[in-house]
Amino acid sequence: MEKNYCIVSAFDEDANDLAEKVQHLLSDGWSISGGIASLNSKLYQTLVKGI
């Protein structure tokens, strides 16, 4: 995680954990940047802050 850009990830079977991580970051002022990406059984979500 950087100051203004963050990538969170989780395995497919842990999608609920990813949703919880993203929700926590949204509550801390981060904003979603783009959609969810998937590669090799992992899900990725990017977020930005203060841009």
mmCIF entry with sequence, helices, sheets and N, C-alpha, C, O atoms, coordinates in Angstrom:
data_MODEL
# 
_entry.id   MODEL 
# 
_entity.id                         1 
_entity.type                       polymer 
_entity.pdbx_number_of_molecules   1 
# 
_entity_poly.entity_id                      1 
_entity_poly.type                           'polypeptide(L)' 
_entity_poly.nstd_linkage                   no 
_entity_poly.nstd_monomer                   no 
_entity_poly.pdbx_seq_one_letter_code       MEKNYCIVSAFDEDANDLAEKVQHLLSDGWSISGGIASLNSKLYQTLVKGI 
_entity_poly.pdbx_seq_one_letter_code_can   MEKNYCIVSAFDEDANDLAEKVQHLLSDGWSISGGIASLNSKLYQTLVKGI 
_entity_poly.pdbx_strand_id                 A 
# 
loop_
_entity_poly_seq.entity_id 
_entity_poly_seq.num 
_entity_poly_seq.mon_id 
_entity_poly_seq.hetero 
1 1  MET n 
1 2  GLU n 
1 3  LYS n 
1 4  ASN n 
1 5  TYR n 
1 6  CYS n 
1 7  ILE n 
1 8  VAL n 
1 9  SER n 
1 10 ALA n 
1 11 PHE n 
1 12 ASP n 
1 13 GLU n 
1 14 ASP n 
1 15 ALA n 
1 16 ASN n 
1 17 ASP n 
1 18 LEU n 
1 19 ALA n 
1 20 GLU n 
1 21 LYS n 
1 22 VAL n 
1 23 GLN n 
1 24 HIS n 
1 25 LEU n 
1 26 LEU n 
1 27 SER n 
1 28 ASP n 
1 29 GLY n 
1 30 TRP n 
1 31 SER n 
1 32 ILE n 
1 33 SER n 
1 34 GLY n 
1 35 GLY n 
1 36 ILE n 
1 37 ALA n 
1 38 SER n 
1 39 LEU n 
1 40 ASN n 
1 41 SER n 
1 42 LYS n 
1 43 LEU n 
1 44 TYR n 
1 45 GLN n 
1 46 THR n 
1 47 LEU n 
1 48 VAL n 
1 49 LYS n 
1 50 GLY n 
1 51 ILE n 
# 
_struct_asym.id          A 
_struct_asym.entity_id   1 
# 
loop_
_struct_conf.conf_type_id 
_struct_conf.id 
_struct_conf.pdbx_PDB_helix_id 
_struct_conf.beg_label_comp_id 
_struct_conf.beg_label_asym_id 
_struct_conf.beg_label_seq_id 
_struct_conf.pdbx_beg_PDB_ins_code 
_struct_conf.end_label_comp_id 
_struct_conf.end_label_asym_id 
_struct_conf.end_label_seq_id 
_struct_conf.pdbx_end_PDB_ins_code 
_struct_conf.beg_auth_comp_id 
_struct_conf.beg_auth_asym_id 
_struct_conf.beg_auth_seq_id 
_struct_conf.end_auth_comp_id 
_struct_conf.end_auth_asym_id 
_struct_conf.end_auth_seq_id 
_struct_conf.pdbx_PDB_helix_class 
_struct_conf.details 
_struct_conf.pdbx_PDB_helix_length 
HELX_P HELX_P1 AA1 ASP A 12 ? ASP A 14 ? ASP A 12 ASP A 14 5 ? 3  
HELX_P HELX_P2 AA2 ALA A 15 ? SER A 27 ? ALA A 15 SER A 27 1 ? 13 
# 
_struct_conf_type.id          HELX_P 
_struct_conf_type.criteria    ? 
_struct_conf_type.reference   ? 
# 
loop_
_struct_sheet.id 
_struct_sheet.type 
_struct_sheet.number_strands 
_struct_sheet.details 
AA1 ? 3 ? 
AA2 ? 3 ? 
# 
loop_
_struct_sheet_order.sheet_id 
_struct_sheet_order.range_id_1 
_struct_sheet_order.range_id_2 
_struct_sheet_order.offset 
_struct_sheet_order.sense 
AA1 1 2 ? anti-parallel 
AA1 2 3 ? anti-parallel 
AA2 1 2 ? anti-parallel 
AA2 2 3 ? anti-parallel 
# 
loop_
_struct_sheet_range.sheet_id 
_struct_sheet_range.id 
_struct_sheet_range.beg_label_comp_id 
_struct_sheet_range.beg_label_asym_id 
_struct_sheet_range.beg_label_seq_id 
_struct_sheet_range.pdbx_beg_PDB_ins_code 
_struct_sheet_range.end_label_comp_id 
_struct_sheet_range.end_label_asym_id 
_struct_sheet_range.end_label_seq_id 
_struct_sheet_range.pdbx_end_PDB_ins_code 
_struct_sheet_range.beg_auth_comp_id 
_struct_sheet_range.beg_auth_asym_id 
_struct_sheet_range.beg_auth_seq_id 
_struct_sheet_range.end_auth_comp_id 
_struct_sheet_range.end_auth_asym_id 
_struct_sheet_range.end_auth_seq_id 
AA1 1 TYR A 5  ? PHE A 11 ? TYR A 5  PHE A 11 
AA1 2 LYS A 42 ? VAL A 48 ? LYS A 42 VAL A 48 
AA1 3 SER A 31 ? ILE A 32 ? SER A 31 ILE A 32 
AA2 1 TYR A 5  ? PHE A 11 ? TYR A 5  PHE A 11 
AA2 2 LYS A 42 ? VAL A 48 ? LYS A 42 VAL A 48 
AA2 3 ALA A 37 ? LEU A 39 ? ALA A 37 LEU A 39 
# 
loop_
_atom_site.group_PDB 
_atom_site.id 
_atom_site.type_symbol 
_atom_site.label_atom_id 
_atom_site.label_alt_id 
_atom_site.label_comp_id 
_atom_site.label_asym_id 
_atom_site.label_entity_id 
_atom_site.label_seq_id 
_atom_site.pdbx_PDB_ins_code 
_atom_site.Cartn_x 
_atom_site.Cartn_y 
_atom_site.Cartn_z 
_atom_site.occupancy 
_atom_site.B_iso_or_equiv 
_atom_site.pdbx_formal_charge 
_atom_site.auth_seq_id 
_atom_site.auth_comp_id 
_atom_site.auth_asym_id 
_atom_site.auth_atom_id 
_atom_site.pdbx_PDB_model_num 
ATOM 1   N N  . MET A 1 1  ? 0.850   -1.172  0.000   1.00 0.00 ? 1  MET A N  1 
ATOM 2   C CA . MET A 1 1  ? 0.000   0.000   0.000   1.00 0.00 ? 1  MET A CA 1 
ATOM 3   C C  . MET A 1 1  ? 0.901   1.241   0.000   1.00 0.00 ? 1  MET A C  1 
ATOM 4   O O  . MET A 1 1  ? 1.825   1.359   0.805   1.00 0.00 ? 1  MET A O  1 
ATOM 5   N N  . GLU A 1 2  ? 0.618   2.122   -0.886  1.00 0.00 ? 2  GLU A N  1 
ATOM 6   C CA . GLU A 1 2  ? 1.328   3.393   -0.957  1.00 0.00 ? 2  GLU A CA 1 
ATOM 7   C C  . GLU A 1 2  ? 0.438   4.491   -0.394  1.00 0.00 ? 2  GLU A C  1 
ATOM 8   O O  . GLU A 1 2  ? -0.669  4.218   0.072   1.00 0.00 ? 2  GLU A O  1 
ATOM 9   N N  . LYS A 1 3  ? 0.912   5.717   -0.434  1.00 0.00 ? 3  LYS A N  1 
ATOM 10  C CA . LYS A 1 3  ? 0.170   6.839   0.135   1.00 0.00 ? 3  LYS A CA 1 
ATOM 11  C C  . LYS A 1 3  ? -1.161  7.077   -0.571  1.00 0.00 ? 3  LYS A C  1 
ATOM 12  O O  . LYS A 1 3  ? -2.168  7.349   0.083   1.00 0.00 ? 3  LYS A O  1 
ATOM 13  N N  . ASN A 1 4  ? -1.177  6.976   -1.915  1.00 0.00 ? 4  ASN A N  1 
ATOM 14  C CA . ASN A 1 4  ? -2.383  7.291   -2.678  1.00 0.00 ? 4  ASN A CA 1 
ATOM 15  C C  . ASN A 1 4  ? -2.891  6.147   -3.538  1.00 0.00 ? 4  ASN A C  1 
ATOM 16  O O  . ASN A 1 4  ? -3.883  6.321   -4.246  1.00 0.00 ? 4  ASN A O  1 
ATOM 17  N N  . TYR A 1 5  ? -2.246  4.978   -3.504  1.00 0.00 ? 5  TYR A N  1 
ATOM 18  C CA . TYR A 1 5  ? -2.624  3.871   -4.383  1.00 0.00 ? 5  TYR A CA 1 
ATOM 19  C C  . TYR A 1 5  ? -2.469  2.569   -3.628  1.00 0.00 ? 5  TYR A C  1 
ATOM 20  O O  . TYR A 1 5  ? -1.470  2.358   -2.940  1.00 0.00 ? 5  TYR A O  1 
ATOM 21  N N  . CYS A 1 6  ? -3.449  1.700   -3.753  1.00 0.00 ? 6  CYS A N  1 
ATOM 22  C CA . CYS A 1 6  ? -3.445  0.451   -2.997  1.00 0.00 ? 6  CYS A CA 1 
ATOM 23  C C  . CYS A 1 6  ? -4.024  -0.674  -3.853  1.00 0.00 ? 6  CYS A C  1 
ATOM 24  O O  . CYS A 1 6  ? -5.010  -0.477  -4.563  1.00 0.00 ? 6  CYS A O  1 
ATOM 25  N N  . ILE A 1 7  ? -3.413  -1.842  -3.782  1.00 0.00 ? 7  ILE A N  1 
ATOM 26  C CA . ILE A 1 7  ? -3.965  -3.040  -4.412  1.00 0.00 ? 7  ILE A CA 1 
ATOM 27  C C  . ILE A 1 7  ? -4.192  -4.056  -3.303  1.00 0.00 ? 7  ILE A C  1 
ATOM 28  O O  . ILE A 1 7  ? -3.255  -4.417  -2.592  1.00 0.00 ? 7  ILE A O  1 
ATOM 29  N N  . VAL A 1 8  ? -5.425  -4.518  -3.151  1.00 0.00 ? 8  VAL A N  1 
ATOM 30  C CA . VAL A 1 8  ? -5.728  -5.579  -2.185  1.00 0.00 ? 8  VAL A CA 1 
ATOM 31  C C  . VAL A 1 8  ? -6.078  -6.831  -2.965  1.00 0.00 ? 8  VAL A C  1 
ATOM 32  O O  . VAL A 1 8  ? -6.599  -6.756  -4.077  1.00 0.00 ? 8  VAL A O  1 
ATOM 33  N N  . SER A 1 9  ? -5.788  -7.979  -2.377  1.00 0.00 ? 9  SER A N  1 
ATOM 34  C CA . SER A 1 9  ? -6.039  -9.237  -3.076  1.00 0.00 ? 9  SER A CA 1 
ATOM 35  C C  . SER A 1 9  ? -6.451  -10.322 -2.102  1.00 0.00 ? 9  SER A C  1 
ATOM 36  O O  . SER A 1 9  ? -6.223  -10.231 -0.896  1.00 0.00 ? 9  SER A O  1 
ATOM 37  N N  . ALA A 1 10 ? -7.064  -11.349 -2.664  1.00 0.00 ? 10 ALA A N  1 
ATOM 38  C CA . ALA A 1 10 ? -7.463  -12.531 -1.897  1.00 0.00 ? 10 ALA A CA 1 
ATOM 39  C C  . ALA A 1 10 ? -7.681  -13.667 -2.878  1.00 0.00 ? 10 ALA A C  1 
ATOM 40  O O  . ALA A 1 10 ? -7.935  -13.431 -4.059  1.00 0.00 ? 10 ALA A O  1 
ATOM 41  N N  . PHE A 1 11 ? -7.584  -14.883 -2.402  1.00 0.00 ? 11 PHE A N  1 
ATOM 42  C CA . PHE A 1 11 ? -7.904  -16.035 -3.240  1.00 0.00 ? 11 PHE A CA 1 
ATOM 43  C C  . PHE A 1 11 ? -9.405  -16.077 -3.498  1.00 0.00 ? 11 PHE A C  1 
ATOM 44  O O  . PHE A 1 11 ? -10.194 -15.569 -2.702  1.00 0.00 ? 11 PHE A O  1 
ATOM 45  N N  . ASP A 1 12 ? -9.791  -16.681 -4.605  1.00 0.00 ? 12 ASP A N  1 
ATOM 46  C CA . ASP A 1 12 ? -11.206 -16.753 -4.989  1.00 0.00 ? 12 ASP A CA 1 
ATOM 47  C C  . ASP A 1 12 ? -12.100 -17.208 -3.838  1.00 0.00 ? 12 ASP A C  1 
ATOM 48  O O  . ASP A 1 12 ? -13.170 -16.642 -3.611  1.00 0.00 ? 12 ASP A O  1 
ATOM 49  N N  . GLU A 1 13 ? -11.653 -18.229 -3.118  1.00 0.00 ? 13 GLU A N  1 
ATOM 50  C CA . GLU A 1 13 ? -12.489 -18.771 -2.041  1.00 0.00 ? 13 GLU A CA 1 
ATOM 51  C C  . GLU A 1 13 ? -12.601 -17.822 -0.848  1.00 0.00 ? 13 GLU A C  1 
ATOM 52  O O  . GLU A 1 13 ? -13.434 -18.027 0.034   1.00 0.00 ? 13 GLU A O  1 
ATOM 53  N N  . ASP A 1 14 ? -11.766 -16.790 -0.820  1.00 0.00 ? 14 ASP A N  1 
ATOM 54  C CA . ASP A 1 14 ? -11.796 -15.801 0.257   1.00 0.00 ? 14 ASP A CA 1 
ATOM 55  C C  . ASP A 1 14 ? -12.376 -14.468 -0.216  1.00 0.00 ? 14 ASP A C  1 
ATOM 56  O O  . ASP A 1 14 ? -11.985 -13.413 0.282   1.00 0.00 ? 14 ASP A O  1 
ATOM 57  N N  . ALA A 1 15 ? -13.293 -14.507 -1.158  1.00 0.00 ? 15 ALA A N  1 
ATOM 58  C CA . ALA A 1 15 ? -13.887 -13.289 -1.723  1.00 0.00 ? 15 ALA A CA 1 
ATOM 59  C C  . ALA A 1 15 ? -14.534 -12.429 -0.637  1.00 0.00 ? 15 ALA A C  1 
ATOM 60  O O  . ALA A 1 15 ? -14.487 -11.201 -0.713  1.00 0.00 ? 15 ALA A O  1 
ATOM 61  N N  . ASN A 1 16 ? -15.129 -13.052 0.358   1.00 0.00 ? 16 ASN A N  1 
ATOM 62  C CA . ASN A 1 16 ? -15.739 -12.284 1.452   1.00 0.00 ? 16 ASN A CA 1 
ATOM 63  C C  . ASN A 1 16 ? -14.688 -11.493 2.227   1.00 0.00 ? 16 ASN A C  1 
ATOM 64  O O  . ASN A 1 16 ? -14.950 -10.371 2.662   1.00 0.00 ? 16 ASN A O  1 
ATOM 65  N N  . ASP A 1 17 ? -13.499 -12.073 2.401   1.00 0.00 ? 17 ASP A N  1 
ATOM 66  C CA . ASP A 1 17 ? -12.413 -11.358 3.073   1.00 0.00 ? 17 ASP A CA 1 
ATOM 67  C C  . ASP A 1 17 ? -11.986 -10.145 2.256   1.00 0.00 ? 17 ASP A C  1 
ATOM 68  O O  . ASP A 1 17 ? -11.711 -9.080  2.810   1.00 0.00 ? 17 ASP A O  1 
ATOM 69  N N  . LEU A 1 18 ? -11.931 -10.310 0.938   1.00 0.00 ? 18 LEU A N  1 
ATOM 70  C CA . LEU A 1 18 ? -11.585 -9.185  0.075   1.00 0.00 ? 18 LEU A CA 1 
ATOM 71  C C  . LEU A 1 18 ? -12.620 -8.073  0.213   1.00 0.00 ? 18 LEU A C  1 
ATOM 72  O O  . LEU A 1 18 ? -12.269 -6.897  0.318   1.00 0.00 ? 18 LEU A O  1 
ATOM 73  N N  . ALA A 1 19 ? -13.892 -8.450  0.213   1.00 0.00 ? 19 ALA A N  1 
ATOM 74  C CA . ALA A 1 19 ? -14.962 -7.456  0.361   1.00 0.00 ? 19 ALA A CA 1 
ATOM 75  C C  . ALA A 1 19 ? -14.829 -6.713  1.689   1.00 0.00 ? 19 ALA A C  1 
ATOM 76  O O  . ALA A 1 19 ? -15.038 -5.501  1.740   1.00 0.00 ? 19 ALA A O  1 
ATOM 77  N N  . GLU A 1 20 ? -14.486 -7.415  2.752   1.00 0.00 ? 20 GLU A N  1 
ATOM 78  C CA . GLU A 1 20 ? -14.304 -6.773  4.054   1.00 0.00 ? 20 GLU A CA 1 
ATOM 79  C C  . GLU A 1 20 ? -13.125 -5.811  4.043   1.00 0.00 ? 20 GLU A C  1 
ATOM 80  O O  . GLU A 1 20 ? -13.215 -4.716  4.599   1.00 0.00 ? 20 GLU A O  1 
ATOM 81  N N  . LYS A 1 21 ? -12.006 -6.211  3.408   1.00 0.00 ? 21 LYS A N  1 
ATOM 82  C CA . LYS A 1 21 ? -10.837 -5.344  3.311   1.00 0.00 ? 21 LYS A CA 1 
ATOM 83  C C  . LYS A 1 21 ? -11.181 -4.066  2.545   1.00 0.00 ? 21 LYS A C  1 
ATOM 84  O O  . LYS A 1 21 ? -10.835 -2.961  2.961   1.00 0.00 ? 21 LYS A O  1 
ATOM 85  N N  . VAL A 1 22 ? -11.868 -4.243  1.420   1.00 0.00 ? 22 VAL A N  1 
ATOM 86  C CA . VAL A 1 22 ? -12.238 -3.093  0.594   1.00 0.00 ? 22 VAL A CA 1 
ATOM 87  C C  . VAL A 1 22 ? -13.187 -2.181  1.365   1.00 0.00 ? 22 VAL A C  1 
ATOM 88  O O  . VAL A 1 22 ? -13.027 -0.961  1.334   1.00 0.00 ? 22 VAL A O  1 
ATOM 89  N N  . GLN A 1 23 ? -14.160 -2.747  2.047   1.00 0.00 ? 23 GLN A N  1 
ATOM 90  C CA . GLN A 1 23 ? -15.102 -1.943  2.821   1.00 0.00 ? 23 GLN A CA 1 
ATOM 91  C C  . GLN A 1 23 ? -14.386 -1.139  3.901   1.00 0.00 ? 23 GLN A C  1 
ATOM 92  O O  . GLN A 1 23 ? -14.713 0.026   4.130   1.00 0.00 ? 23 GLN A O  1 
ATOM 93  N N  . HIS A 1 24 ? -13.421 -1.751  4.558   1.00 0.00 ? 24 HIS A N  1 
ATOM 94  C CA . HIS A 1 24 ? -12.639 -1.052  5.586   1.00 0.00 ? 24 HIS A CA 1 
ATOM 95  C C  . HIS A 1 24 ? -11.881 0.123   4.978   1.00 0.00 ? 24 HIS A C  1 
ATOM 96  O O  . HIS A 1 24 ? -11.866 1.217   5.543   1.00 0.00 ? 24 HIS A O  1 
ATOM 97  N N  . LEU A 1 25 ? -11.253 -0.103  3.828   1.00 0.00 ? 25 LEU A N  1 
ATOM 98  C CA . LEU A 1 25 ? -10.511 0.977   3.172   1.00 0.00 ? 25 LEU A CA 1 
ATOM 99  C C  . LEU A 1 25 ? -11.448 2.085   2.698   1.00 0.00 ? 25 LEU A C  1 
ATOM 100 O O  . LEU A 1 25 ? -11.097 3.262   2.781   1.00 0.00 ? 25 LEU A O  1 
ATOM 101 N N  . LEU A 1 26 ? -12.626 1.731   2.206   1.00 0.00 ? 26 LEU A N  1 
ATOM 102 C CA . LEU A 1 26 ? -13.602 2.748   1.808   1.00 0.00 ? 26 LEU A CA 1 
ATOM 103 C C  . LEU A 1 26 ? -13.991 3.608   3.004   1.00 0.00 ? 26 LEU A C  1 
ATOM 104 O O  . LEU A 1 26 ? -14.152 4.822   2.879   1.00 0.00 ? 26 LEU A O  1 
ATOM 105 N N  . SER A 1 27 ? -14.139 2.979   4.148   1.00 0.00 ? 27 SER A N  1 
ATOM 106 C CA . SER A 1 27 ? -14.476 3.716   5.372   1.00 0.00 ? 27 SER A CA 1 
ATOM 107 C C  . SER A 1 27 ? -13.356 4.654   5.800   1.00 0.00 ? 27 SER A C  1 
ATOM 108 O O  . SER A 1 27 ? -13.597 5.653   6.478   1.00 0.00 ? 27 SER A O  1 
ATOM 109 N N  . ASP A 1 28 ? -12.117 4.323   5.396   1.00 0.00 ? 28 ASP A N  1 
ATOM 110 C CA . ASP A 1 28 ? -10.951 5.150   5.727   1.00 0.00 ? 28 ASP A CA 1 
ATOM 111 C C  . ASP A 1 28 ? -10.673 6.222   4.676   1.00 0.00 ? 28 ASP A C  1 
ATOM 112 O O  . ASP A 1 28 ? -9.632  6.879   4.727   1.00 0.00 ? 28 ASP A O  1 
ATOM 113 N N  . GLY A 1 29 ? -11.586 6.407   3.730   1.00 0.00 ? 29 GLY A N  1 
ATOM 114 C CA . GLY A 1 29 ? -11.430 7.482   2.765   1.00 0.00 ? 29 GLY A CA 1 
ATOM 115 C C  . GLY A 1 29 ? -10.872 7.091   1.411   1.00 0.00 ? 29 GLY A C  1 
ATOM 116 O O  . GLY A 1 29 ? -10.664 7.956   0.560   1.00 0.00 ? 29 GLY A O  1 
ATOM 117 N N  . TRP A 1 30 ? -10.626 5.813   1.193   1.00 0.00 ? 30 TRP A N  1 
ATOM 118 C CA . TRP A 1 30 ? -10.156 5.344   -0.104  1.00 0.00 ? 30 TRP A CA 1 
ATOM 119 C C  . TRP A 1 30 ? -11.342 5.242   -1.059  1.00 0.00 ? 30 TRP A C  1 
ATOM 120 O O  . TRP A 1 30 ? -12.488 5.128   -0.624  1.00 0.00 ? 30 TRP A O  1 
ATOM 121 N N  . SER A 1 31 ? -11.059 5.286   -2.380  1.00 0.00 ? 31 SER A N  1 
ATOM 122 C CA . SER A 1 31 ? -12.081 5.132   -3.413  1.00 0.00 ? 31 SER A CA 1 
ATOM 123 C C  . SER A 1 31 ? -11.672 4.023   -4.363  1.00 0.00 ? 31 SER A C  1 
ATOM 124 O O  . SER A 1 31 ? -10.489 3.861   -4.665  1.00 0.00 ? 31 SER A O  1 
ATOM 125 N N  . ILE A 1 32 ? -12.640 3.263   -4.829  1.00 0.00 ? 32 ILE A N  1 
ATOM 126 C CA . ILE A 1 32 ? -12.371 2.183   -5.771  1.00 0.00 ? 32 ILE A CA 1 
ATOM 127 C C  . ILE A 1 32 ? -11.910 2.778   -7.094  1.00 0.00 ? 32 ILE A C  1 
ATOM 128 O O  . ILE A 1 32 ? -12.448 3.780   -7.565  1.00 0.00 ? 32 ILE A O  1 
ATOM 129 N N  . SER A 1 33 ? -10.909 2.146   -7.679  1.00 0.00 ? 33 SER A N  1 
ATOM 130 C CA . SER A 1 33 ? -10.377 2.566   -8.973  1.00 0.00 ? 33 SER A CA 1 
ATOM 131 C C  . SER A 1 33 ? -10.457 1.368   -9.923  1.00 0.00 ? 33 SER A C  1 
ATOM 132 O O  . SER A 1 33 ? -9.611  0.474   -9.881  1.00 0.00 ? 33 SER A O  1 
ATOM 133 N N  . GLY A 1 34 ? -11.475 1.362   -10.772 1.00 0.00 ? 34 GLY A N  1 
ATOM 134 C CA . GLY A 1 34 ? -11.625 0.258   -11.710 1.00 0.00 ? 34 GLY A CA 1 
ATOM 135 C C  . GLY A 1 34 ? -12.366 -0.920  -11.103 1.00 0.00 ? 34 GLY A C  1 
ATOM 136 O O  . GLY A 1 34 ? -12.819 -0.866  -9.960  1.00 0.00 ? 34 GLY A O  1 
ATOM 137 N N  . GLY A 1 35 ? -12.480 -1.965  -11.872 1.00 0.00 ? 35 GLY A N  1 
ATOM 138 C CA . GLY A 1 35 ? -13.202 -3.154  -11.435 1.00 0.00 ? 35 GLY A CA 1 
ATOM 139 C C  . GLY A 1 35 ? -12.280 -4.184  -10.820 1.00 0.00 ? 35 GLY A C  1 
ATOM 140 O O  . GLY A 1 35 ? -11.075 -3.965  -10.694 1.00 0.00 ? 35 GLY A O  1 
ATOM 141 N N  . ILE A 1 36 ? -12.851 -5.293  -10.444 1.00 0.00 ? 36 ILE A N  1 
ATOM 142 C CA . ILE A 1 36 ? -12.078 -6.395  -9.871  1.00 0.00 ? 36 ILE A CA 1 
ATOM 143 C C  . ILE A 1 36 ? -11.373 -7.144  -10.997 1.00 0.00 ? 36 ILE A C  1 
ATOM 144 O O  . ILE A 1 36 ? -11.961 -7.414  -12.045 1.00 0.00 ? 36 ILE A O  1 
ATOM 145 N N  . ALA A 1 37 ? -10.117 -7.472  -10.766 1.00 0.00 ? 37 ALA A N  1 
ATOM 146 C CA . ALA A 1 37 ? -9.347  -8.279  -11.714 1.00 0.00 ? 37 ALA A CA 1 
ATOM 147 C C  . ALA A 1 37 ? -9.122  -9.656  -11.102 1.00 0.00 ? 37 ALA A C  1 
ATOM 148 O O  . ALA A 1 37 ? -9.113  -9.808  -9.880  1.00 0.00 ? 37 ALA A O  1 
ATOM 149 N N  . SER A 1 38 ? -8.942  -10.651 -11.957 1.00 0.00 ? 38 SER A N  1 
ATOM 150 C CA . SER A 1 38 ? -8.731  -12.015 -11.490 1.00 0.00 ? 38 SER A CA 1 
ATOM 151 C C  . SER A 1 38 ? -7.595  -12.652 -12.280 1.00 0.00 ? 38 SER A C  1 
ATOM 152 O O  . SER A 1 38 ? -7.523  -12.517 -13.502 1.00 0.00 ? 38 SER A O  1 
ATOM 153 N N  . LEU A 1 39 ? -6.705  -13.350 -11.567 1.00 0.00 ? 39 LEU A N  1 
ATOM 154 C CA . LEU A 1 39 ? -5.592  -14.038 -12.206 1.00 0.00 ? 39 LEU A CA 1 
ATOM 155 C C  . LEU A 1 39 ? -5.119  -15.164 -11.299 1.00 0.00 ? 39 LEU A C  1 
ATOM 156 O O  . LEU A 1 39 ? -4.874  -14.946 -10.112 1.00 0.00 ? 39 LEU A O  1 
ATOM 157 N N  . ASN A 1 40 ? -4.992  -16.352 -11.845 1.00 0.00 ? 40 ASN A N  1 
ATOM 158 C CA . ASN A 1 40 ? -4.461  -17.497 -11.093 1.00 0.00 ? 40 ASN A CA 1 
ATOM 159 C C  . ASN A 1 40 ? -5.162  -17.705 -9.750  1.00 0.00 ? 40 ASN A C  1 
ATOM 160 O O  . ASN A 1 40 ? -4.505  -17.817 -8.715  1.00 0.00 ? 40 ASN A O  1 
ATOM 161 N N  . SER A 1 41 ? -6.473  -17.755 -9.768  1.00 0.00 ? 41 SER A N  1 
ATOM 162 C CA . SER A 1 41 ? -7.295  -18.009 -8.572  1.00 0.00 ? 41 SER A CA 1 
ATOM 163 C C  . SER A 1 41 ? -7.229  -16.894 -7.531  1.00 0.00 ? 41 SER A C  1 
ATOM 164 O O  . SER A 1 41 ? -7.613  -17.111 -6.382  1.00 0.00 ? 41 SER A O  1 
ATOM 165 N N  . LYS A 1 42 ? -6.754  -15.713 -7.904  1.00 0.00 ? 42 LYS A N  1 
ATOM 166 C CA . LYS A 1 42 ? -6.737  -14.579 -6.989  1.00 0.00 ? 42 LYS A CA 1 
ATOM 167 C C  . LYS A 1 42 ? -7.570  -13.448 -7.561  1.00 0.00 ? 42 LYS A C  1 
ATOM 168 O O  . LYS A 1 42 ? -7.664  -13.274 -8.776  1.00 0.00 ? 42 LYS A O  1 
ATOM 169 N N  . LEU A 1 43 ? -8.172  -12.683 -6.660  1.00 0.00 ? 43 LEU A N  1 
ATOM 170 C CA . LEU A 1 43 ? -8.948  -11.498 -7.016  1.00 0.00 ? 43 LEU A CA 1 
ATOM 171 C C  . LEU A 1 43 ? -8.167  -10.273 -6.562  1.00 0.00 ? 43 LEU A C  1 
ATOM 172 O O  . LEU A 1 43 ? -7.512  -10.292 -5.520  1.00 0.00 ? 43 LEU A O  1 
ATOM 173 N N  . TYR A 1 44 ? -8.244  -9.204  -7.358  1.00 0.00 ? 44 TYR A N  1 
ATOM 174 C CA . TYR A 1 44 ? -7.517  -7.969  -7.053  1.00 0.00 ? 44 TYR A CA 1 
ATOM 175 C C  . TYR A 1 44 ? -8.453  -6.774  -7.191  1.00 0.00 ? 44 TYR A C  1 
ATOM 176 O O  . TYR A 1 44 ? -9.287  -6.724  -8.095  1.00 0.00 ? 44 TYR A O  1 
ATOM 177 N N  . GLN A 1 45 ? -8.305  -5.822  -6.290  1.00 0.00 ? 45 GLN A N  1 
ATOM 178 C CA . GLN A 1 45 ? -9.051  -4.571  -6.363  1.00 0.00 ? 45 GLN A CA 1 
ATOM 179 C C  . GLN A 1 45 ? -8.086  -3.437  -6.088  1.00 0.00 ? 45 GLN A C  1 
ATOM 180 O O  . GLN A 1 45 ? -7.317  -3.477  -5.128  1.00 0.00 ? 45 GLN A O  1 
ATOM 181 N N  . THR A 1 46 ? -8.135  -2.419  -6.944  1.00 0.00 ? 46 THR A N  1 
ATOM 182 C CA . THR A 1 46 ? -7.289  -1.250  -6.724  1.00 0.00 ? 46 THR A CA 1 
ATOM 183 C C  . THR A 1 46 ? -8.122  -0.114  -6.120  1.00 0.00 ? 46 THR A C  1 
ATOM 184 O O  . THR A 1 46 ? -9.307  0.040   -6.415  1.00 0.00 ? 46 THR A O  1 
ATOM 185 N N  . LEU A 1 47 ? -7.473  0.660   -5.281  1.00 0.00 ? 47 LEU A N  1 
ATOM 186 C CA . LEU A 1 47 ? -8.110  1.798   -4.642  1.00 0.00 ? 47 LEU A CA 1 
ATOM 187 C C  . LEU A 1 47 ? -7.157  2.985   -4.668  1.00 0.00 ? 47 LEU A C  1 
ATOM 188 O O  . LEU A 1 47 ? -5.939  2.811   -4.696  1.00 0.00 ? 47 LEU A O  1 
ATOM 189 N N  . VAL A 1 48 ? -7.715  4.186   -4.658  1.00 0.00 ? 48 VAL A N  1 
ATOM 190 C CA . VAL A 1 48 ? -6.932  5.411   -4.628  1.00 0.00 ? 48 VAL A CA 1 
ATOM 191 C C  . VAL A 1 48 ? -7.433  6.292   -3.498  1.00 0.00 ? 48 VAL A C  1 
ATOM 192 O O  . VAL A 1 48 ? -8.560  6.145   -3.026  1.00 0.00 ? 48 VAL A O  1 
ATOM 193 N N  . LYS A 1 49 ? -6.567  7.220   -3.069  1.00 0.00 ? 49 LYS A N  1 
ATOM 194 C CA . LYS A 1 49 ? -6.952  8.124   -1.987  1.00 0.00 ? 49 LYS A CA 1 
ATOM 195 C C  . LYS A 1 49 ? -6.391  9.510   -2.276  1.00 0.00 ? 49 LYS A C  1 
ATOM 196 O O  . LYS A 1 49 ? -5.210  9.671   -2.583  1.00 0.00 ? 49 LYS A O  1 
ATOM 197 N N  . GLY A 1 50 ? -7.266  10.506  -2.171  1.00 0.00 ? 50 GLY A N  1 
ATOM 198 C CA . GLY A 1 50 ? -6.845  11.879  -2.292  1.00 0.00 ? 50 GLY A CA 1 
ATOM 199 C C  . GLY A 1 50 ? -6.448  12.321  -3.689  1.00 0.00 ? 50 GLY A C  1 
ATOM 200 O O  . GLY A 1 50 ? -5.690  13.277  -3.850  1.00 0.00 ? 50 GLY A O  1 
ATOM 201 N N  . ILE A 1 51 ? -6.954  11.635  -4.688  1.00 0.00 ? 51 ILE A N  1 
ATOM 202 C CA . ILE A 1 51 ? -6.635  12.020  -6.073  1.00 0.00 ? 51 ILE A CA 1 
ATOM 203 C C  . ILE A 1 51 ? -7.835  12.651  -6.705  1.00 0.00 ? 51 ILE A C  1 
ATOM 204 O O  . ILE A 1 51 ? -7.783  13.048  -7.869  1.00 0.00 ? 51 ILE A O  1 
# 
